[in-house]
Amino acid sequence: MAPKLGLLAMVEAKPGKEQEVWDFLNGGREIVDNEPGTRTWYAFRVSENTFGIFDTFDTEADRQAHLNGAIPAALAEHGPAMLAKDPDIRPIEIIAVK
């Protein structure tokens, strides 16, 4: 069964902090490996200073567990030093999956 819920988070690196954001996101996979309710987790780059995270979940409880987990906590702790503004985090419903 395909996941029905997700999160889309977009972040913008401060000038000169692009590699720090890249490294932070690259290290995030190890964190979400310990979250059984996170079905998929993608970190990606859109432009030189814009990055994103997309993850999927089967239930709202799984999504909330992730939102209360280590990645958002780490973003709250390290974000002010490397991000130009607060992350734009949006809950989404997945319509179709291939």
PyMOL commands that set and color helices and strands:
alter all, ss='L'
color gray80, all
select helices_A, chain A and resi 18-32+60-67+70-82
alter helices_A, ss='H'
color red, helices_A
select strands_A, chain A and resi 5-12+38-45+50-57+88-93
alter strands_A, ss='S'
color yellow, strands_A
deselect
rebuild
show_as cartoon
